[in-house]
Amino acid sequence: MKNKTLAVWLTFLTGPLGLHRFYLRGLGDTLGWLLPVPTALGLYGIERILKYGVDDPWSWVLVPLLGFTFAGCALNAIVYGLMTPEQWNARFNPQAPADAPAGQTGWLTIGAVATALLIGAAVLLSSIAFSFQRYFEYQIEEARKISQ
C-alpha cells in the first residue's frame, strides 16, 4: 500500500533526487533515475557561481535547472496531495478498495501541500528572476560593447 501522505512529503523533500518515484513506481522507473541529472547540474552551477562569480554564463543556464526541478517536484507534491482517495488508490493501490485509508488526506498531507506551495512558488519565482536578470544584464553589457 502506497501512503499518500508519505508520498507527498517524499515528493516535496526528496523529489529532485527521484526518491518519490522509486517509492511509487519501483526501482525500474526511468524518470526516477534521470531526475538527479538536472539537480546535479544545478548544484554544479552554484559551485561555478562560488568559484567564478555571478558573471559566469554557464551558471546562468545551470542554476535555474535546479530551481525548475525543485519547483516541478513541489508541483507534483501538490497534485498528489490534492488527489481524491479514489484517484490515489486507483492509480497507486489498484488492489485496494477505493476508500482504503492509504489514500486518505490528513492534516499532515495538507501541511505538505501548503509547504510545497509556499516554498515551490518562491523557488520558481527566484529561478525566473535570476534567469531574466542575468539575461538582461548580459544584453546591456553587449550593447555597451557595441556602442564603444
N, CA and C of each residue as an Amber inpcrd file, in Angstrom:
protein
   444
   0.8400000  -1.1810000   0.0000000   0.0000000   0.0000000   0.0000000
   0.8880000   1.2490000   0.0000000   0.6500000   2.1170000  -0.9420000
   1.3820000   3.3800000  -1.0350000   0.6020000   4.4560000  -0.2960000
   1.2290000   4.9980000   0.7480000   0.5890000   6.0120000   1.5790000
   0.7170000   7.3810000   0.9270000  -0.4020000   8.0720000   0.8000000
  -0.4030000   9.3700000   0.1270000   0.3840000  10.4140000   0.9020000
   0.2430000  10.4680000   2.2030000   0.9570000  11.4730000   2.9980000
   2.4630000  11.2920000   2.8780000   2.9200000  10.0510000   2.9860000
   4.3510000   9.7770000   2.8460000   4.8290000  10.1370000   1.4410000
   4.0450000   9.8290000   0.4320000   4.4310000  10.1340000  -0.9470000
   4.5260000  11.6390000  -1.1720000   3.5970000  12.3990000  -0.5960000
   3.6290000  13.8560000  -0.7780000   4.8730000  14.4450000  -0.1120000
   5.1710000  14.0200000   1.0960000   6.3710000  14.5330000   1.7720000
   7.6400000  14.0950000   1.0490000   7.6890000  12.8530000   0.5800000
   8.8580000  12.3930000  -0.1740000   9.0260000  13.1950000  -1.4650000
   7.9160000  13.4660000  -2.1350000   7.9770000  14.2330000  -3.3790000
   8.4980000  15.6340000  -3.1200000   8.0400000  16.2480000  -2.0600000
   8.4850000  17.6070000  -1.7520000   9.9350000  17.6410000  -1.2760000
  10.2900000  16.7670000  -0.3490000  11.6120000  16.8370000   0.2740000
  12.7210000  16.2030000  -0.5550000  12.4330000  15.0930000  -1.2250000
  13.4840000  14.3800000  -1.9580000  13.1610000  14.2640000  -3.4410000
  12.2100000  15.0560000  -3.9130000  11.8160000  14.9870000  -5.3090000
  12.9440000  15.1870000  -6.2990000  13.8150000  16.1810000  -6.1140000
  14.9030000  16.3710000  -7.0790000  15.8750000  15.1940000  -7.1580000
  15.8110000  14.2920000  -6.2030000  16.6500000  13.0930000  -6.2580000
  15.9030000  11.8970000  -6.8350000  14.6060000  12.0330000  -7.0320000
  13.8070000  10.9670000  -7.6250000  13.3430000   9.8900000  -6.6620000
  13.5390000  10.0780000  -5.3730000  13.1960000   9.0250000  -4.4110000
  11.7030000   8.7540000  -4.3470000  10.8810000   9.7790000  -4.5570000
   9.4350000   9.5680000  -4.5310000   8.9890000   8.6640000  -5.6740000
   9.6620000   8.7610000  -6.8100000   9.3120000   7.9140000  -7.9540000
   9.6500000   6.4630000  -7.6650000  10.7460000   6.2210000  -6.9520000
  11.0870000   4.8470000  -6.5870000  10.0810000   4.2870000  -5.5840000
   9.6130000   5.1400000  -4.6710000   8.6050000   4.7030000  -3.7080000
   7.3030000   4.3390000  -4.4200000   6.8890000   5.1650000  -5.3730000
   5.5930000   4.9480000  -6.0210000   5.6440000   3.9450000  -7.1690000
   6.7370000   3.8860000  -7.9050000   6.7750000   3.0680000  -9.1120000
   7.8420000   1.9910000  -9.1120000   8.7110000   1.9620000  -8.1210000
   9.7520000   0.9450000  -8.0500000  11.0610000   1.4180000  -8.6610000
  12.0860000   0.6020000  -8.5130000  13.4280000   0.9710000  -8.9690000
  13.5730000   0.9720000 -10.4850000  12.6080000   0.4440000 -11.2070000
  12.6830000   0.4210000 -12.6680000  12.1910000   1.6910000 -13.3290000
  11.8500000   2.7020000 -12.5540000  11.3190000   3.9450000 -13.1140000
  12.4410000   4.7750000 -13.7280000  12.3600000   5.0100000 -15.0320000
  13.4130000   5.7330000 -15.7460000  13.5150000   7.1860000 -15.2930000
  12.3730000   7.8570000 -15.1370000  12.4000000   9.2610000 -14.7230000
  13.0050000   9.4150000 -13.3280000  12.7910000   8.4330000 -12.4700000
  13.4040000   8.4730000 -11.1430000  14.9200000   8.4690000 -11.2160000
  15.4600000   7.7450000 -12.1950000  16.9110000   7.7130000 -12.3650000
  17.4210000   8.9610000 -13.0820000  16.5700000   9.6320000 -13.8630000
  17.0080000  10.8180000 -14.5940000  16.8690000  12.1190000 -13.7970000
  16.0050000  12.1440000 -12.7890000  15.7920000  13.3770000 -12.0180000
  17.0570000  13.9250000 -11.3450000  17.9650000  13.1000000 -10.8650000
  19.1770000  13.6790000 -10.2560000  20.0950000  14.4160000 -11.2320000
  19.9280000  14.1910000 -12.5280000  20.8140000  14.8340000 -13.5000000
  20.6490000  16.3550000 -13.4960000  19.4280000  16.9130000 -13.6960000
  19.3300000  18.3830000 -13.6360000  19.6230000  18.9330000 -12.2500000
  19.3650000  18.1270000 -11.2230000  19.6990000  18.5620000  -9.8620000
  21.2110000  18.7180000  -9.7110000  21.9470000  17.7360000 -10.1870000
  23.4110000  17.7960000 -10.1020000  23.9630000  18.9300000 -10.9640000
  23.3860000  19.1320000 -12.1410000  23.8390000  20.2420000 -12.9950000
  23.5760000  21.5870000 -12.3320000  22.4280000  21.7190000 -11.6690000
  22.1230000  22.9570000 -10.9540000  23.0840000  23.1970000  -9.7950000
  23.4090000  22.1410000  -9.0750000  24.3840000  22.2750000  -7.9880000
  25.7650000  22.6360000  -8.5320000  26.1080000  22.0890000  -9.7050000
  27.3630000  22.4630000 -10.3500000  27.3450000  23.9450000 -10.7440000
  26.1820000  24.4370000 -11.1750000  26.0440000  25.8630000 -11.4890000
  26.2790000  26.7340000 -10.2680000  25.7640000  26.3050000  -9.1170000
  26.0090000  27.0470000  -7.8760000  27.4910000  27.0250000  -7.5330000
  28.1310000  25.8840000  -7.7470000  29.5740000  25.7890000  -7.4930000
  30.3450000  26.7350000  -8.4170000  29.9090000  26.8420000  -9.6690000
  30.5610000  27.7630000 -10.6120000  30.3780000  29.2120000 -10.1810000
  29.2090000  29.5470000  -9.6390000  28.9930000  30.9090000  -9.1450000
  29.9560000  31.2120000  -7.9980000  30.1140000  30.2600000  -7.1020000
  31.0210000  30.4650000  -5.9710000  32.4670000  30.5850000  -6.4320000
  32.8110000  29.8820000  -7.5060000  34.1890000  29.8810000  -7.9830000
  34.4870000  31.0650000  -8.9100000  33.5820000  31.3400000  -9.8750000
  33.8440000  32.3490000 -10.8950000  33.0310000  33.6290000 -10.7250000
  32.0680000  33.6400000  -9.8430000  31.2190000  34.8140000  -9.6600000
  29.9370000  34.7050000 -10.4750000  29.0610000  35.6690000 -10.2820000
  27.7520000  35.6190000 -10.9370000  27.8120000  35.9880000 -12.4150000
  28.9460000  36.4140000 -12.9120000  29.0620000  36.7640000 -14.3240000
  29.3790000  35.5570000 -15.2040000  29.4480000  34.3870000 -14.6480000
  29.7260000  33.1750000 -15.4100000  28.4920000  32.7760000 -16.2220000
  28.5820000  32.7870000 -17.5570000  27.4030000  32.4830000 -18.3820000
  26.8640000  31.0610000 -18.1860000  27.7260000  30.0940000 -17.9180000
  27.2360000  28.7230000 -17.7110000  26.3720000  28.6180000 -16.4640000
  26.7120000  29.3940000 -15.4600000  25.8930000  29.3410000 -14.2420000
  24.5060000  29.9010000 -14.4850000  24.3760000  30.8120000 -15.4420000
  23.0600000  31.3700000 -15.7650000  22.1270000  30.2860000 -16.2860000
  22.6930000  29.3050000 -16.9590000  21.8950000  28.2130000 -17.5110000
  21.7040000  27.1000000 -16.4880000  22.7430000  26.8070000 -15.7280000
  22.7190000  25.6350000 -14.8490000  21.9270000  25.8480000 -13.5620000
  22.0440000  27.0080000 -12.9560000  21.3630000  27.2440000 -11.6730000
  19.8410000  27.1470000 -11.7920000  19.2320000  27.7380000 -12.8250000
  17.7770000  27.5920000 -12.9340000  17.3080000  26.1500000 -13.1060000
  18.1650000  25.2670000 -13.6270000  17.7810000  23.8590000 -13.7210000
  17.4300000  23.2900000 -12.3510000  18.2180000  23.6330000 -11.3580000
  17.9380000  23.1770000 -10.0010000  16.6190000  23.7520000  -9.5010000
  16.4160000  25.0360000  -9.7290000  15.1840000  25.6740000  -9.2770000
  13.9540000  25.1160000  -9.9620000  14.0310000  24.9280000 -11.2740000
  12.8780000  24.4080000 -12.0060000  12.5990000  22.9530000 -11.6390000
  13.6460000  22.1760000 -11.3910000  13.4430000  20.7900000 -10.9630000
  12.7640000  20.7510000  -9.6010000  13.2400000  21.5750000  -8.6840000
  12.6330000  21.6110000  -7.3500000  11.1880000  22.1040000  -7.4270000
  10.9370000  23.1370000  -8.2220000   9.5720000  23.6610000  -8.3520000
   8.6500000  22.6350000  -9.0010000   9.1540000  21.8980000  -9.9750000
   8.3570000  20.8480000 -10.5980000   7.9950000  19.7420000  -9.6160000
   8.9350000  19.3890000  -8.7620000   8.6530000  18.3740000  -7.7460000
   7.6640000  18.9010000  -6.7100000   7.7560000  20.1700000  -6.3730000
   6.7850000  20.7580000  -5.4500000   5.3910000  20.7400000  -6.0670000
   5.3020000  21.0460000  -7.3590000   4.0100000  20.9760000  -8.0460000
   3.4800000  19.5460000  -8.0620000   4.3570000  18.5970000  -8.2860000
   3.9550000  17.1880000  -8.2630000   3.4460000  16.7940000  -6.8780000
   4.0710000  17.2930000  -5.8230000   3.6070000  17.0220000  -4.4640000
   2.2140000  17.5970000  -4.2430000   1.9660000  18.7850000  -4.7810000
   0.6380000  19.3940000  -4.6550000  -0.4120000  18.5530000  -5.3790000
  -0.0760000  18.0900000  -6.5750000  -1.0130000  17.2630000  -7.3440000
  -1.3190000  15.9680000  -6.5930000  -0.2800000  15.3160000  -6.0680000
  -0.5110000  14.0900000  -5.2940000  -1.3790000  14.3710000  -4.0710000
  -1.0970000  15.4580000  -3.3730000  -1.8340000  15.7710000  -2.1550000
  -3.2890000  16.1080000  -2.4040000  -3.5910000  16.6600000  -3.5690000
  -4.9700000  17.0380000  -3.8710000  -5.7800000  15.9370000  -4.5490000
  -5.1660000  14.7880000  -4.8040000  -5.9130000  13.6680000  -5.3830000
  -6.9480000  13.1610000  -4.3810000  -8.0900000  12.7840000  -4.8870000
  -9.0870000  12.1660000  -4.0140000  -8.6050000  10.7730000  -3.6350000
  -9.0960000  10.2290000  -2.5260000  -8.6840000   8.8690000  -2.1580000
  -8.9820000   7.8390000  -3.2490000 -10.0700000   8.0300000  -3.9560000
 -10.4160000   7.0950000  -5.0220000  -9.3960000   7.1580000  -6.1600000
  -9.0040000   8.3830000  -6.5480000  -7.9970000   8.5410000  -7.5970000
  -6.6550000   7.9680000  -7.1540000  -6.2590000   8.2740000  -5.9170000
  -4.9770000   7.7970000  -5.3990000  -4.9280000   6.2710000  -5.3860000
  -5.9540000   5.6690000  -4.8150000  -5.9460000   4.2090000  -4.7020000
  -6.0840000   3.5330000  -6.0660000  -6.8230000   4.1310000  -6.9890000
  -6.9240000   3.5480000  -8.3210000  -5.5830000   3.5990000  -9.0510000
  -4.8080000   4.6460000  -8.7960000  -3.5380000   4.8080000  -9.5060000
  -2.3820000   4.0580000  -8.8410000  -2.2850000   4.1530000  -7.5130000
  -1.1130000   3.6030000  -6.8300000  -1.4020000   2.3800000  -5.9750000
  -2.6520000   2.1240000  -5.6680000  -3.0440000   0.9360000  -4.8950000
  -4.2140000   0.2430000  -5.5950000  -3.9910000  -0.2680000  -6.8120000
  -5.1250000  -0.8070000  -7.5640000  -5.7580000  -2.0440000  -6.9250000
  -5.0060000  -2.7620000  -6.0880000  -5.5410000  -3.9500000  -5.4460000
  -6.4020000  -3.6150000  -4.2210000  -6.3290000  -2.3930000  -3.7410000
  -7.0560000  -1.9730000  -2.5340000  -8.4280000  -1.4260000  -2.9080000
  -9.3450000  -1.4080000  -1.9510000 -10.6410000  -0.7720000  -2.2220000
 -10.4650000   0.7340000  -2.4480000 -11.4240000   1.3310000  -3.1010000
 -11.3350000   2.7470000  -3.4740000 -11.2210000   3.6700000  -2.2690000
 -11.7670000   3.2840000  -1.1400000 -11.7200000   4.1450000   0.0460000
 -10.7100000   3.6570000   1.0860000  -9.6610000   2.9930000   0.6430000
  -8.6280000   2.4800000   1.5600000  -7.9660000   3.6370000   2.2980000
  -7.5820000   3.4110000   3.5640000  -7.0010000   4.5020000   4.3560000
  -5.6710000   5.0410000   3.8160000  -4.9530000   4.2840000   3.0130000
  -3.6630000   4.7610000   2.4870000  -3.8340000   5.9700000   1.5850000
  -4.9960000   6.1460000   0.9880000  -5.2240000   7.2700000   0.0910000
  -5.9410000   8.4460000   0.7290000  -6.1850000   8.3580000   2.0220000
  -6.9130000   9.4330000   2.7120000  -6.0310000  10.6750000   2.8760000
  -6.6750000  11.8150000   2.9050000  -5.9790000  13.0840000   3.0980000
  -6.1260000  13.5060000   4.5530000  -4.9820000  13.6260000   5.2390000
  -4.9820000  14.0610000   6.6370000  -4.3210000  15.4210000   6.7630000
  -4.1870000  15.8580000   8.0250000  -3.5800000  17.1720000   8.2590000
  -2.1140000  17.2100000   7.8670000  -1.4110000  16.0940000   7.9900000
  -0.0110000  16.0780000   7.5480000   0.0870000  16.2250000   6.0290000
  -0.8920000  15.6770000   5.3240000  -0.9240000  15.8400000   3.8660000
  -1.1790000  17.2900000   3.5030000  -2.1310000  17.9060000   4.1940000
  -2.4420000  19.3180000   3.9440000  -1.2220000  20.1870000   4.2560000
  -0.5160000  19.8760000   5.3420000   0.6990000  20.6200000   5.6840000
   1.7620000  20.4950000   4.6090000   1.9030000  19.3020000   4.0430000
   2.8810000  19.1060000   2.9680000   2.4880000  19.8790000   1.7230000
   1.1990000  19.8930000   1.3990000   0.7300000  20.6330000   0.2200000
   0.9620000  22.1300000   0.4140000   0.6350000  22.6460000   1.5880000
   0.8260000  24.0750000   1.8520000   2.3090000  24.4470000   1.8110000
   3.1440000  23.6160000   2.3870000   4.5850000  23.8730000   2.3840000
   5.1400000  23.8150000   0.9660000   4.6980000  22.8190000   0.1990000
   5.1550000  22.6950000  -1.1840000   4.7190000  23.9040000  -2.0100000
   3.5150000  24.3910000  -1.7660000   3.0340000  25.5690000  -2.4870000
   3.8560000  26.8010000  -2.1300000   4.1090000  26.9990000  -0.8650000
   4.8490000  28.1730000  -0.4040000   6.2900000  28.1610000  -0.9040000
   6.9970000  27.1000000  -0.6450000   8.4160000  27.0440000  -0.9860000
   8.6120000  26.8320000  -2.4860000   7.7650000  26.0030000  -3.1020000
   7.8740000  25.7700000  -4.5390000   7.6700000  27.0430000  -5.3450000
   6.6800000  27.8480000  -4.9630000   6.4480000  29.1130000  -5.6650000
   7.6200000  30.0700000  -5.4750000   8.1640000  30.1340000  -4.2730000
   9.3140000  31.0170000  -4.0180000  10.5280000  30.5850000  -4.8360000
  10.7710000  29.2850000  -4.9170000  11.9080000  28.7900000  -5.6960000
  11.6990000  29.0510000  -7.1860000  10.4920000  28.8200000  -7.6640000
  10.2120000  29.0650000  -9.0800000  10.3940000  30.5330000  -9.4380000
   9.8250000  31.4290000  -8.6490000   9.9610000  32.8580000  -8.9360000
  11.4050000  33.3220000  -8.8120000  12.1330000  32.7730000  -7.8590000
  13.5520000  33.1290000  -7.7200000  14.3570000  32.6660000  -8.9270000
  14.0510000  31.4800000  -9.4190000  14.7630000  30.9620000 -10.5930000
  14.4670000  31.8050000 -11.8220000  13.2090000  32.1860000 -11.9980000
  12.8460000  33.0320000 -13.1370000  13.5170000  34.4000000 -13.0210000
  13.4940000  34.9760000 -11.8340000  14.1140000  36.2860000 -11.6360000
  15.6170000  36.2320000 -11.8930000  16.2820000  35.1920000 -11.4150000
  17.7190000  35.0370000 -11.6360000  18.0150000  34.9360000 -13.1300000
  17.2360000  34.1180000 -13.8300000  17.4620000  33.9230000 -15.2600000
  17.2860000  35.2190000 -16.0340000  16.1780000  35.9270000 -15.7960000
  15.9270000  37.1600000 -16.5340000  16.9290000  38.2530000 -16.1730000
  17.2960000  38.3440000 -14.9190000  18.2680000  39.3630000 -14.5240000
  19.6010000  39.1340000 -15.2290000  20.0650000  37.9020000 -15.2140000
  21.3380000  37.5940000 -15.8680000  21.2500000  37.8480000 -17.3690000
  20.1400000  37.4820000 -17.9800000  19.9780000  37.6780000 -19.4200000
  20.0010000  39.1620000 -19.7780000  19.2500000  39.9740000 -19.0550000
  19.1980000  41.4000000 -19.3820000  20.5090000  42.1100000 -19.0500000
  21.1850000  41.6990000 -18.0130000  22.4980000  42.2820000 -17.7370000
  23.4830000  41.9420000 -18.8540000  23.3950000  40.7420000 -19.3620000
  24.2520000  40.3450000 -20.4750000  23.9420000  41.1830000 -21.7190000
  22.6610000  41.4100000 -21.9830000  22.2640000  42.2120000 -23.1430000
  22.7700000  43.6520000 -23.0120000  22.6820000  44.2110000 -21.8260000
  23.1640000  45.5820000 -21.6040000  24.6730000  45.6490000 -21.7990000
  25.3800000  44.6650000 -21.3150000  26.8360000  44.6420000 -21.4660000
  27.2280000  44.5290000 -22.9340000  26.5200000  43.7060000 -23.6850000
  26.8130000  43.5900000 -25.1230000  26.4900000  44.8890000 -25.8560000
  25.4180000  45.5570000 -25.4600000  25.0820000  46.8440000 -26.0800000
  26.1540000  47.8850000 -25.8020000  26.7100000  47.8670000 -24.5950000
  27.8010000  48.8020000 -24.2610000  29.0290000  48.5310000 -25.1070000
  29.3140000  47.2630000 -25.3400000  30.4800000  46.9260000 -26.1780000
  30.2800000  47.4070000 -27.6040000  29.0660000  47.2790000 -28.1140000
  28.7860000  47.7170000 -29.4820000  28.8720000  49.2380000 -29.5930000
  28.3890000  49.9410000 -28.5830000  28.3640000  51.4020000 -28.6410000
  29.7400000  52.0320000 -28.4860000  30.7020000  51.2950000 -27.9980000
  32.0380000  51.8840000 -27.8160000  32.8950000  51.7350000 -28.9860000
